[in-house]
Amino acid sequence: MNTLRKPASLPLVTRRAAAAAGLADIADKVEAGERLTFEDGQRLFATPDVAVVGALANLVRERKHGDLTYFNRNQHINATNVCEATCMFCSFSRLKTGDPESYTMTLEQAVSRLRALSDTLVTEVHIVNGLNPDLPFAYYTDLLRALKAERPDVHLKGFTAVEVHYYANKYNMTYEQILREFMAAGLDSLPGGGAEIFEPRVRHKICDDKVDADGWLEVHRVAHRLGLRSNCTMLFGMIETTDDRLDHMLRLRALQDETGGFQTFIPLKFHNEHNRLAGLYEATAVEVLRTYAVARLMLDNISHLKAYWPMLGVQVAQAALSWGADDVDGTVREERIYHMAGAKTPQALSRADLIALIHGAGRVPVERDTLYHVVAEA
């Protein structure tokens, strides 16, 4: 495979710019592969020279992955948007069954989404739902079994830690019992959503009635112990500070030191339409790219950083591939959550679209499966 790897040291022009920005010591650490501290992260967020931050992140990205950029062919299934939680940033959920725009798919309706792609290569189904008080636990295990029966070869990545915590409380089960039941029904990995921001002050204001940071981390700790890999996320651009973002990253880094089970970190940009935070300004492209770059520099033990194109938009996702990111997610058929929050991106991109996106950013496309096994180099 042609990785087109770049030099593992900083160009002289970047070193000089880092020195001029007062970041020479951080540049030395990055070049030596040393772990950055919370205080280092503060300086990376504070420096006016955001281009230097991007260049440092790009060094790490190319040291880990060269020019390779990963994508997959996946299908999203959000089986219900009925949700008891009242997260202020959410545009997807509806509080009660029967509310306008609420829905809950039958098993046949959910399976039909996958059956419609019977002649198409799909390697992953991504399942995230609302916290629906009206469904029995068997709904979820039956859903997994039905999807596996339809396409035994497809990897089922489903259920955030928020959902697992909710089910454990609702059905009087432990996290481990929930996850073992899901694994027996066909679950292959966890998607990593619902982390939002771990800082209690912020969490109390934006999503007080769902699992706290310790619970979210514990679900993933248990999942990793059981052999499930997972992703991890951070929702940013709301009322949190950059220190809150750093605290979030370092708590993820600590759990990764402990378990090694996280595959990918996905910074998720807040969208402000059709929710109770509509008065907030959205993060600018520069703020998004800086956050990606800082994440790549701080999360030295998580292999992949994903530029989720439905949330970022195609052009910012392309730019992120030079600011630390090495993955753009996939075809993402029928994405609902971000589009209900005002995302203007397409509902799906084809394999050819993704290849063109990656080539347009000067990178080498590699089709992967969920666990980053190479399917094809494009």
N, C-alpha and C positions, 0 to 999 in steps of 0.2 A: 504494500500500500504506500502511496506517495504522500508522506506527511508534510513535505515542504517545511521542515523545521527551521526556525530562525535561531540566530545566536542566543546563547543563554546568558549573555551579559548586556548591560545597558549601553546604548550608543552614547558617544561622548556628548552629543548635543543634549541628550536627556539628562545625563549626569550634571552638566553645567546648569541646566534649567532647575534641577532639583536643588542644587547648591544655592542658586539665586533665590529660590523660594524658601530656603531654610529647612529643606527636607533631605539634606545630604546623608544624615545618619539613617533615615528611613530607607533611602535608596540603597545604602550599604547593606542593611538588613535584608531587603528584598533580593538583592543580587546574591547574597550569601545563603538565602533560603531560611533565614531566621524568622521566628514567630514574632508578629507585631503585637503590641500591647494596646490596651484601651486608650491610653494617652496618645499613642501613635495614630490610632483611628481618629481621635479628636482633631489632630493636626491635619490629617488628610481631608476631613470634612471642612475644615476652616480655611485652608489655603486658597487664596484667590487664583492660583495657577492650577486650574482643574485639569489642564492638558497634561501636566506632569503626573497627576494621579492616574490618569488614563494610561499613560505610557508605562508606568510601573505595573499596573494591572495587566497590560498587554504582555509584558515580559513573562509574568507568571502564567498567563493563559497559553502562551506559545511554548513555554517550558513544559507544561503539562500535556498539551494537545497539538502543538505545531499549528498548522493551518486548518486542521480538521474541524468541521462543524457538523454536529449530529442532528438528525431528525428522524421521525418515525411516521408510520401510517396508523392513525388512531381514530377512534370513534368515541364521542362523549355521550353518555346517557345519564341525564338527571331525572331520575324516576319520579320524584315528587318535589314540588316547591313549597308544600305546606310545612310551616316551621314555627315552633313555639318561641324560638329565640327572637329578640327584637334588636338585632345589631343595627346601629345607626347608619352604617355605611352600605347596608345591603339593599339592592334593588331587585333581587331575584325572588325572595321568599314572600309568601302570603300567610297570614297568621292562622287562618282556619280553613278547613275543607268547606268549599262552597263560596268562599270569598271570590270576588271578581279576579280573574286571571290565575286562580289557584288550579292545580291539577295534580293527579296521581295516576300514573300509568298502570294499566293492567300488565301482568307478566307478558301477555301476548303482544301488547303494544310496545313494550320495551324490547322484546326479542325481535319484533318486526324491524326495528331500527337497524339491527345487525343483519337480519335476513336480507334486507334490501341491498346489502353489499356482498351478497354471496359470490359474485363473480369478481370481487375486488380484494386485493391483498390488504388485509387489516391485521396488524399484529397485536393491537391493544384496545381494550375497552376501558374507558375512564369513567368511574361511577362516583358521583357526589350528589347528595340529596339534602333536602331540608329535614328538620327534626320533627317528623310528623307524629302527633300523639295518637293517631287513629289506626296505626298499622301494627299488626302482630309481628313478632320477631321472625316468624316463618316467612313473611313477605320477602325479607332480605336474603335469607338462605335459599329460598325458592328462586329468587331472581338470579342469584349466582349460578345455581344448578341449571336453570333454563338457558342462560347465556352459554355456559360450557357445553351443554348438550347440542346447542345450535352450531357452535364453532369450537370444538375441543382444542384447537391449536391456538386460540386467542388467549393472550395474557390478560387477566382481569385485575386491574388496579383500581381499588375502590375503598371508599369510606374514610373520611377524615378522622383524626383523633377526636374532634368535637362529636362526631356521630358515634364513635365507639364509646365514648364517655356517657353520652346520652342513653344509649342502649343498655349499658351496664347499670345505670341508675333505674331506668324504666323497667327493665326485665329482671332486676335483682340478680345480676351476674357480675363476675369479675372481668377486668379487661382481658385477662388470659382466656377465660371461658368464651367470651365473645369472639375473640380472634381465632381460637381453635375451631369454633363452630363455622366461622367464615372460611377458614382454610379447608376444612373438610368439605365445604360446599363448592370450592373452586377458587377462592381468593388467592391471588399470587403476590400482591404487594399493596402498599398504601400510598396515596397520592401526596400527602403532606400539607393539605390546606387547613385553614382554621387557626393557624398560629397567630395571625394578625400581628399585634405587638405585645410582647410579654410584660412590659412595664405595668405594674398594678394600677397606677393612677390613670393611665390611658385606657387600659382594658376596662376599668370600672365605668368609664364614660362612654365607650363605644360598643362594648359587648359584655355587659355585666352579667347576663343570665346564661352564659355558657361556660364551658370548662376553662379554668384558669391556666396559667403558664405551667405550673407544676404538673397538673393533670395531663396537659397536652404532651409534655415531655415524657411523662410516665407511660402513656399509651405507646409512644414510639420506642421507649426503652423495652417494654414487654414485647412489642412486635419484633424488634431486632433480636431479642433473646430467643424468640420462637423461629427465627430464620427468615422472617419477612424483611425485605428491603423497603425503604421508603424515601420519599423526597421530603424537603422542608421548605417552608415559605416565610415571607414577611410582607405584610401589607403596609405600605408606607405612603407618605404624602397627605396625612390627615392632620391630627393635632399632636403627633409625637415630635420629640426633638431628635436631633442627630445622635445625642447621647443614648436615647432610647433605642435607636436603631443599632448602635454598637453593642449595647447590653443584650439585645436580642441575638445578634450574631454570635456573641461570645458564649451565651448559654447553649446555642446550637453546637458551637465548636467543642464545648466541654462534653456534651453528650456524645458527640462523634468520637472524641478521644476515648470515651468509655465503651462504646458499642461498635463503632465502625459501620453502622447500618444505613447511614444517609448516602444516597447516590448523588443527589442534585439539590442545589439551593436555587429557589425561584423568588426573586424580589417582585412583588406584585404592586403595580402602581394603582392607587385609589382613583376610581372614576366617580364623578360627583353628580351624575344625573339620576333623577327618580329615586332619591333617598334623602334622609334627614340631615345629611351633611352637604346638601346642594349649595350652600353658601360659601363653601371653602373653595379656594383656587386649587386647581390640580398642579401637581409637580411639573416643572418645565422639563424639556428634554435634557438640558444640562444637569439639572438635579437628578434626574433618572440615571444618566450615564455616570455621574459621580458616585451615586449609591451602588451601582453595579461594580464600579472599579474598587471601591472600598470593600465591598463584599468579597471580591476575588482576592484581595490582599489579606483580609482578616481570616477568611475561612480556608486556611491552608490545608486542612485535612478533609475537605469535601471536594471530590474530583471535578464535578461539573457545575456550571453556572448557566441557568437557562434564561434566554431572552424570549419570554412568552409573547409571541407576535400578536395574538388577539387582544392583548392588553396594552402592549407598547405601540402598536402600529408597525407596519412593515419597515418603514424607513428608520425609525429609532431602533428597532430590533437589528437591522443591518449594522447600524453604528455601534450597537452594544457588542458586536462581535470583535471590535477592536478595543473594547473597554472591559475585557475580562470574560465575556460570555463565550461559550463554545457549543451551545445547543439552542435551537429555535422551537422546540417542541415538535408538533407534527401537523397532519392534515386537519385535525381538530374539527371533525364534522359535528354540526349542531351545537356549537358552544352557546350557552344561554346566559350564564351568570354575568359575564362582562358586557354582553350585548344588551341586556336589560338595564345595565348601568350607563348606557350611552356609547359604548364602543362602536366606532364607525368602520372597523375592519370587516373583511368578508366573513361569512359563516364558516368557510372552509377554504383551504388552499390545496391544490393538487400536488402530487409529487413533483411534477415539472415546475410548478410555481415555486415550491420550496427550494428546488435545485437552483432556479434562476435567482431567488432571493440571496442564497448563500454565495453563488458565483458573483453576484453583483456587489457583494461586500469583499470580494477578493479572497474568499476562503474556499476550502475543498469540501464538498458535501459528502457525508457518509450516512447512509440509511442504517439505523440501528433498531434493535428491539428494545423492550422496556428495560432490560438489564444491561444494556449497552453492548450486547453482542452484535457484531457487524453483520448486517443483512446484505449490503451492497455498497460499493464505493461508486458514486455517481460520476 
